[in-house]
Amino acid sequence: MLFGASWLAAGSDVASNEVRFFPGSGGRFEVAAQAGEAGLRLERLAESAWVVWRGPLGLPERFATGITVRLTPPEQWAFAEPTWRVTAEPTGLVSLWIRGGGVPGVARERRWAAALAAAVLKRVAIMQGVGAGARNAPDWLCAAAAEAVAIEVQPAMADAWRQAAERPGGAAGLEAILKWPGAQTSTGASPCWVGAFGLWRWLGAGPGRAEPWSRFVAALLAGEAPGGALTRIYGPALARPEKAELELAWRTALAALAREQATPVLGGEESRRQLERLARLVVTPVGGGPEQVLELGALTATQAQGYTAAERDERAAWLTVNFPRLHPFYRNAGGSLGRCWLAQREGDEASRKTALAEWRDDLAAGLALERGSRAALDGD
């Protein structure tokens, strides 16, 4: 269901209290957790979240120093915060503690994603010059960012959000969302959580909204009152003196968002990067040594066993669900990659080699189309 860039050793099941790092891409999130399923899932979620948030939160490809994330067993949790804690040093280094435990699934990953968002927004505030003492990100913004990740990695969640938003009382009022303090203890079914993602889309996803949205987020991180920032930045369309009128604008926008049924299509570059991530497997040799980068489809059926096979099947499931969202430049590449994995699973080496060659050719063809399209646009 989730996709990422760094995995444990293929074919090994580790069950111990040993703490290890799941570093992901350098300069992003560096996850420290007990060896096992939870740390691995958190690392994948962190990688996915970074891709989703790069545009809306203005993230770079990576920071000079990554954000340290510690997944703490519940019996060792010693903080006043119920779910996560974010700290920043005078140097600008940001650390995140997340309380472990919980049943694997959407609810747990929503909570983790909200914690990751709180940490990355603290780092963004420092990057924008607010300083290491920057105020914490508003709870609604952390929840909205988490829901954006949930929907990106599992598009069916968009339908669940629309259904919740359409129900009477399913989404909270504008003022309640902006002042909401409950991200650490709430779930995706909370009216404020549902409304938070609606605000994310209303204020940040519409045509021509990218620049106002970035200024709005910066104002929130600098400590400006959310209502004042909203009316100041979004201009005459929202700058109404009466709260009732602003609430009416919000309810009207929410109703329109809940009726949208279009399936979002990934851009060309994003489609390519997703496919490259799916095709690449980073493993730590069982006997020790540096991590190795493997092309998953290049493994024989005999080599793709145990953990490697489970990773392949999970990625294949994601590709099946998300295939309609791939950019047209990369649809052929997605199809040939899926055929390669299917032949591998069935032990058909001849078909696997053929599909592997097609995958490489289709990816190269997609890249040529992407570059040609960009050059044509740049030439206008």
N, C-alpha and C positions, 0 to 999 in steps of 0.2 A: 504493500500500500504506500509506503514511503520510499523515497529515493535519496541517496547520499553518495559519499565518495570515499569512505574508509571503513574497512571491515576487519574482524578478527580472523585468525587463521582458519583456512578452509578445512572443514571436516573435524574441527575440534569443539568439544563441548566443555567449557570451563565452569566448574562449580566450586568457588572458594570465596574467601573474604578479601582476597588480594585486591588492592586498589590499583587501577591502571588508567592510563590516558587514552582517550579516543579523540585524537587531535583534529580530525577533519581537515579542511583546507586551512593552511597557515594564515594567521592574521584575522581569523573569524572567531569561531567558538572553539575552545579547547576543553573538552569534557573529561572530568575525572570522576570515576565511579568504580564500584566493585565490579570485578569481571563478571560478565553475564549479559543477559538479554536487555536489562533496563538501560545500561550505559550505551549499548549499541543502538538502541532505538532513539535515545536522546540525541546521540551524535547525528544520526540520519535526519531527525527532525530539525536539528540546528542547521544542517546544510541546506535543507529544503527551504527553511524560513529565510535564510539569507537571500536566496534567489528571489523569493516572493517580495521581500521588503526593499530590495535595492532601489527600485523606482519610487515607491510611496514614501520611504523614509530617507531617501538620499544617501544610501550607503555606498561606500567605495567598493571596489573589487575585494579589498581587504584592508584592515588597519595595519599599522606598523607592528602593533602588538595585539594579539587576540584577547578576547574576553574569556577569563577562566570561569568555568562552570563546574560546580561541585554538586554531585547528586548524593545527598546525605541520607543514610538509613533513618527511618522515622524514630527509632529508639535512641539515635544520637542527636536528634534535633534539639538545639539549645537556644533558639532565637525567639523573640516575642512574636514575630510575624508567623502566621499560621502555615504559609505555603512556600514563600521564597523571600530572600533577602539580597539586596543589591548594595554594594559598597564601592566607593571610588577613592583612590589615593590622591594625594596632592600632585603626583606626577601624571595623573589622568588614567592610570590603570584601573580597570573595572573588574570586579569579581562578583559572581552570582552563586548563591547557595539555593538549591532546590530541595525541598523535602521529598524524600523517596517514598516508596510504597504506592499502593493503589493498584487496581486491576488494569492490566494492559488494555488499551482501547482508546476511543476518541476522547472520552472525558479526561483521561490522564494526559493525553498529548495536547489537548487544549490548554490544560493547566500549565504544562511545561512550556508551550509556545508563548503563553502570556508572560511567564517569568523571563524567557529569553528576550521578549520584546521590551520588558522593563529595563533589562541590562543594556540592550543595544541602544535604546533611547537615552539612557544615561550617558553612554559613550558619544552619541550624536550631540547631545547638549554640550559636552566638554569640547568636542570638535568645533562647535559653533561659537566657542568662547564664553560660555556661561560659567565655566569653572568647575572644579571637582566638587564643589558644594551645590551643584545644580539640583533643583528640585526634582523629585521623582516624577516620572511620566504619569499623566492622569490614568486612572484605572480603566476608563472607557477606551482609551487609545490602546492600551495593552491588550484588552479583550478583543478589540476590533482587529488588531494585527494578528492575534492568534486565530480568529475565525477566518481571516483571509488565507492563512496557511492551511487550515483544515479543509477549506473548499478547494484550494489549489491541488492538494495531494489526493483529494477524494471528491471529485466534482458533484457527486450525488448529494453532498452536504448542502449544496446551493438550494436544492429543492426543499430540504428540511428547513433551511433558513427562511425561504419564501413562505412556507406553510406557517411557521411560527409568527412571521411578521404580519400575515394576513389575519390571524386570529384576534378577536377583540381583547385588548390588554396584552397581546403578545409582545409588543415593543413598548418601552417606557417613553414618557414625554421627554422633550428636548432638555429642559432644565434638570430633570432627574438624572439623565444620562451624563450630562456634563459635570455634575457634582457627585456622581456615584463613587462610593469608596469600597465596593465589594468584589473586585476582580479576584482577590486571593481566596475568597470563600464561595464564589458563585460557580455556575455552570453555564454551558451554552444555551440552556433553556430559560435562563433568567431574562425577564423583560429588558433590563438594562444591557445585558450582554447582546441580546438580539438587536436592540436599538443601536448599540455601539457600532456594529458592523454596517448597519444602515447609514449611520453618519459617515463612516469611512468611505462608503460608496458615494453618498450624496455630495460630500464636500471635496473628495479627492479623486473620484473616478470620472467625473463628467468632462465633456470637451472644454478645453481652455481652462481647466481647474488646476493644472499641475503647479503653476507658480503661486497662486493664492494658497493652495494646500500646504506647500512647503513653508510659506511664511506663517501660516496658522500653527503648524506644528512647532516651528521655532518659537513663536510667541508663547505657546503653552509651556514649553520646556524652560523658557525664561521666567515663568511665574505670572504671566499676565492672566487676568480673570478671563475664563473661557467665553462668557457671554460677550464681554467687551471686545475680545479678539475676533470673535465670530462676526459681529456687525462691522467692526472697523475694516477687516480685511476683505470680506466678501462683497462689500459695496452696497449700492442702492437696492439691489434685488433682495437683500436680507436685512438691511439696516432699517428696521421698523421700530418705532419707539415703544410699541405695545408688545408685551410678552405674548399675548393671545394671538397676535398676527404672526409672530415668528413661529409659534407653535403650530399654527395652521399651515404655514409654509412647509414645516417639517413633516407633518402628517400627510400632506399632499404628495410630497416627494417620496415618502415611505410607501404609500399605496402604489405609486408608479413603479418603484423598484421591486415590490413584491409581485407585480404582474409580469415582469420581464421573464422571458423563457429562453432567450438566446443562449447558446453554449459558447463561451468565450474561446477564441482561437489564439493559440500561442503565436508570438511573433517568430520570424525566421531564426534570428539568433538564439532566442530562448528555446525553440524546438531543437535546434542543433545541440545546444549545451545539455539539454535534458537527455537526449539520445546518447550523447557521449558519456554522460554519467552512468546511464543504465548499462552501457556496454563495458564499462571499466570496473574492474574489481581490484581493490587494494587489500592485500593480505599480509599477515605477519607469519613467517614460517614457524611451524610447530617447534622445530629445534632451536629457534632463536635466530637472530640476525635482523638486518634491515627489512623494512616493508617492501613488498614487491607489487608492481602494477601489472595486472593481467588483463588481457582482452578475453572477456568471458566466453564469447562465441568461438574463440580459437582453441578452447579446451576440447579434448575428446570426451566421449561419453564416459569413459573409464575415469578420466580426471575430474569430471564434473559430478562428484558424489557428495553425500553428506551435506555439510553447511553450504558448499558452493551450489549444489543443486537447489537447496531451499532458497538461496538468494536469487538464483535464476528464475525460479517459478514465481517468486514474489514480484520481481521486476516485470515478468511477462504479464502478470495480472494487471499491474499498473498500466503497461503499454496497451493492453486490450481495452481497458476502460477509457484511456485518454487518447487513443488513436484518432478519433474524429477531431480532436483539438490541435493536432499537429499542423504546422503550417504546410500548405500545399507543396512547398519546395522539398519538404522532408517526409512526405507521406510514403514514398517508395522506400526510403531508408528505414522507416519504422516497420514496414511490412517485411522487408528482407531480414531485419534483425530478429523479428518474431519467428520467421521461418527457420532461421539458423538455430535458435534456441529449441524450437520444436523438434527439429531433426536431431539435435544433440540429446534431448530427453529420450527420444525413441531409439537412439543408438544407430541412426542412419548416417554413417560417416561421409558417404558420397554426397548426400543432399546437404549435410552440414557445411562441407567445404564449398559447395556451389553457392549456397546462401550466404556464406561468410564473404566470398568474393563479391557477390552482388551487394551486400551491405556496405562494403568499403567503397564500391563504385557509386552506389546511390548516395552515400553521404558526401562524397566528393562532388557529385553532380549538384546536390542541394547547395553545397557551399559555393559552387560556381554561380548558381542562380542568385543566391543571396548577395554575393559580391557584385554581380552584374546589376541587380536591382538597386543596390546602394549607390553604385557609380552613376547609374542613370539619374537617380534622384539628386545626387550631388552636382550633376552637370546642369540641372535646370536653373 
